[in-house]
Structures are given as structure tokens and as C-alpha cells.
């Protein structure tokens, strides 16, 4: 299987599956080349200090924080609190989906 950043969106929710941060959820902040992304969680990895991850080391979810995506694409200022809130909102949506489909 070939992993690339094609089709990924800014603000898309991902979960780390390798490294010391395994299990941590992040939003995609930037992409680097075909194999790396920068992710933020608003706390340990704020916007000012994103974490670089190999695309193979994250599990991609279908959840996208469209408000964050829109802000990134339009160049608006985003606060770390907005990142934290967006991650929590997407996690709640995923849990609700699991209840209905699980």
C-alpha cells in the first residue's frame, strides 16, 4: 500500500498510531511533500509548534473541521483554543456515529 498526502484536507482529524504520542488526535495543519504532514492539537503541539508526522504513522479519519479548513485556506488567524474545540467536536461526532453503526 502506498501512502501519500493526496486527498487529505487541512483540518482533517488524524490519530497517531506510532511514536510516543500514539493514540493522540490531531488536526492536519500542513503537508510536506508526499509523505509528511504537520499536525496540531492546540495544547502540546500548538499552532506555533506543529508536529511533523510521517503519513504512515497516523490513522486518517473522515472527520474534517471545515471551519478550521476554511480559516487556513483563507489565511485567517486561528487560536489554539479553536483547535482544541474542533478536535473535541469531531471526536464527539465519531463517538455518536459509532453508537448508531456499532
Order of alpha helices (4+ residues) and beta strands (2+ residues): beta-beta-beta-beta-beta-alpha-alpha
